[in-house]
């Protein structure tokens, strides 16, 4: 495989895709062997592979074909990368369907423009075209505005076993775990032998990931406890304001409107308290915790705070609604009498 495909150390620090690159081409059959030997847990733990194949040995007038492979844990097969599917466009015809990809159908989407000395394909949708020594059905075309320099896409399962593999990358997305990386590393070295050059990369330790996940779960549980505690506090406030509430109800305020007023007040005050406490924690406490837990700042992202806030508000709404409707008497006169004087 070409040396220029190897990522530099600086690129790895910036989080770019990591590649497995061999100095000598290996056949696709060996990559398929690697994929077959990986456990389902490992294949599900990272996004997938971005693979380049050389087409020169198969009589095509351009250098490489690429495959973007994402693992489907239900079918236990690699298929088309979902983000690529979401962004791919064709000028005419259609693109490869997931079913065609999983079944390895002989269908092809090709370019309708020339690249250097490589001419454009000249055929119409539905016609047969010979690729890699076998017949494919031509189903759609790319132009330059669709995909840049992508020249041909075919299902991964339809490619011949002797297709030379130029390079293999990890697709970006999920952070690969240490355990999964170790299994991929060992499997590729066992199958590819000395051909493979594996750059060092940062991985997420499974136990460490579980630890930080536990911290977030504890935060969610604490938010639930805080919501229930605030509900108890507001219950006391409702009891002290029974006389005022009963006067409002005698003046025409319905039980539902009174309940909505109390719940809105509780949620509004609690929301302000949550935002204040979250800012205090994030700005003053979290920076000090990074000394003991280096990655904790990454765990408490804006999404995490919003998630915890959502759980907090939902629990508060439910508990407040139950408490208020139970506390408010159907008859405001009875509530006024129990309120006493003052």
Legacy VTK file of the C-alpha trace (Angstrom):
# vtk DataFile Version 3.0
C-alpha trace
ASCII
DATASET POLYDATA
POINTS 342 float
0.000 0.000 0.000
1.149 3.549 -0.693
3.194 5.253 1.999
1.527 8.627 1.377
-1.691 7.253 2.859
-0.161 7.007 6.355
-1.460 9.612 8.800
1.118 11.798 10.532
1.352 11.986 14.321
-0.026 15.540 14.236
-3.053 14.406 12.219
-3.711 11.681 14.775
-3.673 14.236 17.581
-6.246 16.268 15.677
-8.596 13.294 15.631
-8.413 12.514 11.907
-9.237 9.072 10.546
-6.581 6.497 11.340
-5.350 4.257 8.560
-3.964 0.772 8.211
-1.482 0.989 5.358
0.595 -1.759 3.824
3.777 -1.251 1.806
2.712 -4.118 -0.455
-0.768 -4.646 -1.838
-2.861 -7.327 -0.197
-5.837 -9.003 -1.873
-9.387 -8.198 -0.831
-9.788 -11.814 0.288
-7.407 -11.101 3.200
-9.384 -8.027 4.268
-12.566 -10.121 4.165
-10.807 -12.689 6.343
-9.977 -9.951 8.864
-13.618 -8.803 8.889
-14.883 -12.375 9.322
-12.562 -13.000 12.276
-13.529 -9.850 14.192
-16.152 -10.338 16.885
-19.589 -8.709 16.591
-18.836 -6.664 19.703
-15.705 -5.218 18.121
-17.380 -4.482 14.774
-20.259 -2.747 16.566
-17.933 -0.626 18.715
-16.600 1.592 15.908
-18.189 3.267 12.882
-16.638 1.219 10.089
-13.976 1.133 7.364
-13.079 3.358 4.428
-11.228 1.148 1.924
-9.380 2.001 -1.302
-8.858 -0.665 -3.972
-6.589 -0.573 -7.011
-8.398 -1.130 -10.320
-5.395 -1.115 -12.659
-5.124 -4.914 -12.694
-8.738 -5.114 -13.871
-8.316 -2.990 -16.970
-10.006 0.179 -15.713
-8.437 3.504 -16.730
-8.212 5.064 -13.239
-6.400 4.255 -10.055
-8.788 3.422 -7.233
-12.286 2.490 -6.156
-13.455 3.303 -2.614
-15.873 1.493 -0.310
-17.379 3.041 2.811
-18.465 0.203 5.073
-20.629 0.433 8.199
-21.486 -2.621 10.294
-25.133 -3.637 10.654
-25.432 -5.472 13.983
-28.846 -6.923 13.100
-27.781 -8.482 9.799
-24.199 -9.146 10.978
-22.927 -7.682 7.700
-21.068 -4.628 6.479
-23.098 -2.290 4.272
-23.027 1.258 2.974
-22.026 4.006 5.410
-25.286 5.735 6.415
-23.826 9.283 6.381
-22.478 8.693 2.869
-25.922 7.519 1.766
-27.482 10.653 3.268
-25.188 12.923 1.261
-24.687 11.089 -2.031
-26.360 12.432 -5.177
-26.624 11.068 -8.695
-27.232 13.080 -11.855
-29.393 10.429 -13.461
-30.835 7.048 -12.550
-30.489 6.025 -8.917
-27.943 4.986 -6.307
-27.271 1.519 -4.838
-29.895 0.427 -2.297
-28.955 -1.049 1.109
-30.427 -4.413 0.061
-28.293 -4.471 -3.100
-25.257 -3.636 -0.981
-25.872 -6.353 1.614
-26.611 -8.964 -1.072
-23.586 -8.011 -3.208
-25.654 -7.377 -6.365
-23.827 -6.594 -9.614
-25.028 -3.005 -9.987
-22.872 0.063 -10.604
-23.060 3.854 -10.404
-20.399 5.459 -12.616
-19.186 8.933 -13.600
-20.297 10.726 -16.730
-17.257 13.038 -16.943
-13.639 12.586 -17.998
-10.715 12.750 -15.540
-7.429 13.532 -17.294
-6.830 10.809 -19.867
-9.657 8.679 -18.447
-12.767 9.077 -20.609
-16.326 9.178 -19.310
-18.358 5.982 -19.441
-20.795 5.925 -22.313
-23.876 3.841 -21.562
-27.464 4.270 -20.506
-29.278 3.192 -17.347
-30.323 -0.452 -17.510
-27.524 -1.471 -19.853
-24.848 -3.997 -18.931
-21.246 -2.958 -18.408
-18.208 -5.181 -17.843
-16.312 -4.415 -14.633
-13.751 -6.588 -12.825
-14.261 -9.362 -15.359
-18.049 -9.694 -14.904
-21.264 -8.038 -16.018
-22.803 -5.220 -13.946
-26.077 -3.408 -14.483
-25.546 0.312 -14.916
-28.125 2.081 -12.681
-26.973 5.711 -12.345
-24.344 8.360 -13.059
-22.291 10.849 -11.066
-21.160 14.198 -12.340
-18.447 16.455 -10.930
-20.850 18.463 -8.747
-22.242 15.274 -7.198
-19.129 13.575 -5.880
-15.972 15.338 -6.959
-13.592 12.651 -8.187
-15.522 9.511 -7.208
-15.466 7.392 -10.364
-17.457 4.279 -9.609
-19.455 2.741 -6.756
-20.406 -0.949 -6.610
-21.528 -3.152 -3.690
-18.588 -4.310 -1.598
-19.774 -7.917 -1.779
-19.587 -7.878 -5.582
-15.875 -7.048 -5.722
-13.540 -9.950 -6.660
-11.317 -11.500 -3.985
-8.144 -10.695 -5.939
-8.842 -6.933 -5.947
-5.681 -5.266 -4.512
-6.321 -3.281 -1.314
-4.462 0.042 -1.285
-5.428 1.336 2.166
-7.904 0.874 4.994
-9.105 3.677 7.259
-11.419 3.935 10.221
-14.506 6.004 9.479
-14.923 8.885 11.889
-17.754 8.863 14.417
-17.511 6.510 17.349
-14.338 6.533 19.442
-12.872 3.060 19.163
-12.298 1.227 22.436
-8.924 -0.097 23.518
-10.243 -3.644 23.462
-11.630 -3.325 19.914
-8.471 -1.647 18.620
-6.345 -4.391 20.128
-8.435 -7.097 18.436
-8.283 -5.333 15.046
-4.555 -4.777 15.476
-3.871 -8.430 16.318
-6.150 -9.775 13.573
-4.637 -7.590 10.852
-1.107 -8.471 11.890
-1.997 -12.159 11.895
-3.637 -12.032 8.449
-1.564 -9.362 6.675
1.730 -10.254 8.327
4.580 -7.808 7.727
2.628 -5.954 5.032
0.667 -3.842 7.472
1.822 -0.651 9.189
-0.486 0.370 12.043
-0.133 3.938 13.376
-0.460 4.548 17.104
-3.809 6.074 18.042
-5.704 7.159 21.131
-8.461 4.806 22.209
-11.185 4.815 24.848
-10.646 2.305 27.612
-13.845 0.327 28.220
-13.581 0.508 32.004
-12.861 4.242 31.801
-15.868 4.780 29.547
-18.079 2.890 31.989
-16.684 4.974 34.847
-17.594 8.285 33.205
-20.965 6.903 32.160
-21.549 6.018 35.813
-20.748 9.603 36.815
-23.392 10.908 34.402
-25.933 8.352 35.688
-25.224 9.484 39.259
-25.784 13.085 38.131
-29.148 12.119 36.644
-30.153 10.310 39.858
-29.156 13.368 41.904
-31.251 15.574 39.635
-34.248 13.296 40.271
-33.675 13.527 44.038
-33.328 17.322 43.742
-36.610 17.524 41.819
-38.438 15.500 44.485
-36.885 17.639 47.237
-38.048 20.822 45.523
-41.508 19.326 45.157
-41.622 18.750 48.952
-40.508 22.353 49.509
-43.210 23.688 47.198
-45.743 21.451 48.924
-45.002 23.342 52.137
-45.355 26.638 50.247
-48.718 25.543 48.850
-49.936 24.716 52.389
-48.885 28.157 53.662
-50.714 29.827 50.758
-53.964 27.885 51.048
-55.911 30.960 52.120
-54.703 33.002 49.143
-55.399 30.126 46.745
-58.894 29.584 48.184
-59.703 33.308 47.736
-58.557 33.097 44.124
-60.754 30.074 43.553
-63.763 31.747 45.196
-63.161 34.657 42.807
-63.540 32.363 39.792
-60.115 30.738 39.361
-60.629 27.080 38.478
-58.765 24.226 40.130
-56.857 23.563 36.876
-55.808 27.208 36.508
-54.655 27.357 40.122
-52.662 24.150 39.636
-51.107 25.479 36.419
-50.106 28.702 38.203
-48.376 26.800 41.013
-46.647 24.326 38.690
-45.440 27.115 36.370
-44.038 29.006 39.343
-42.245 25.920 40.629
-40.769 25.024 37.227
-39.683 28.610 36.558
-37.914 28.993 39.899
-36.370 25.505 39.654
-35.153 26.159 36.097
-33.337 29.306 37.220
-31.806 27.412 40.157
-30.640 24.589 37.835
-28.993 26.968 35.344
-27.251 28.854 38.170
-25.973 25.634 39.782
-24.890 24.162 36.421
-22.878 27.299 35.605
-21.346 27.303 39.080
-20.381 23.626 38.714
-19.039 23.996 35.162
-16.999 27.161 35.782
-15.728 26.645 39.319
-15.894 22.980 40.292
-15.388 21.058 37.023
-11.952 22.574 36.220
-10.672 21.353 39.596
-12.082 17.846 39.028
-10.081 17.481 35.794
-6.970 17.107 37.951
-8.358 13.782 39.226
-10.488 12.835 36.186
-8.781 14.112 32.984
-11.704 13.448 30.612
-14.565 14.597 32.821
-14.810 17.954 31.015
-15.569 16.052 27.782
-18.347 14.125 29.537
-20.116 17.254 30.791
-20.867 18.766 27.404
-23.811 21.059 26.656
-25.774 17.972 25.540
-25.186 16.312 28.924
-26.408 19.374 30.828
-29.506 19.596 28.621
-30.224 15.882 29.136
-29.914 16.165 32.933
-32.078 19.323 32.879
-34.745 17.520 30.847
-34.869 14.635 33.342
-34.956 17.106 36.230
-37.853 19.113 34.746
-39.885 16.040 33.746
-39.621 14.531 37.238
-40.447 17.902 38.805
-43.477 18.367 36.538
-44.870 14.918 37.324
-44.348 15.132 41.087
-45.618 18.736 41.252
-48.720 17.902 39.211
-49.596 14.991 41.510
-48.908 17.008 44.665
-50.828 20.123 43.559
-53.943 18.301 42.384
-54.014 16.230 45.585
-53.478 19.291 47.776
-56.032 21.548 46.127
-59.512 20.765 47.455
-62.389 20.412 45.074
-64.292 22.871 47.277
-62.435 26.188 47.875
-64.627 26.930 50.933
-63.260 23.851 52.722
-59.730 24.868 51.851
-60.380 28.388 53.181
-61.676 27.029 56.477
-58.638 24.775 56.985
-56.292 27.621 56.146
-57.328 29.416 59.346
-56.611 33.027 60.036
-53.490 34.771 58.807
LINES 1 343
342 0 1 2 3 4 5 6 7 8 9 10 11 12 13 14 15 16 17 18 19 20 21 22 23 24 25 26 27 28 29 30 31 32 33 34 35 36 37 38 39 40 41 42 43 44 45 46 47 48 49 50 51 52 53 54 55 56 57 58 59 60 61 62 63 64 65 66 67 68 69 70 71 72 73 74 75 76 77 78 79 80 81 82 83 84 85 86 87 88 89 90 91 92 93 94 95 96 97 98 99 100 101 102 103 104 105 106 107 108 109 110 111 112 113 114 115 116 117 118 119 120 121 122 123 124 125 126 127 128 129 130 131 132 133 134 135 136 137 138 139 140 141 142 143 144 145 146 147 148 149 150 151 152 153 154 155 156 157 158 159 160 161 162 163 164 165 166 167 168 169 170 171 172 173 174 175 176 177 178 179 180 181 182 183 184 185 186 187 188 189 190 191 192 193 194 195 196 197 198 199 200 201 202 203 204 205 206 207 208 209 210 211 212 213 214 215 216 217 218 219 220 221 222 223 224 225 226 227 228 229 230 231 232 233 234 235 236 237 238 239 240 241 242 243 244 245 246 247 248 249 250 251 252 253 254 255 256 257 258 259 260 261 262 263 264 265 266 267 268 269 270 271 272 273 274 275 276 277 278 279 280 281 282 283 284 285 286 287 288 289 290 291 292 293 294 295 296 297 298 299 300 301 302 303 304 305 306 307 308 309 310 311 312 313 314 315 316 317 318 319 320 321 322 323 324 325 326 327 328 329 330 331 332 333 334 335 336 337 338 339 340 341
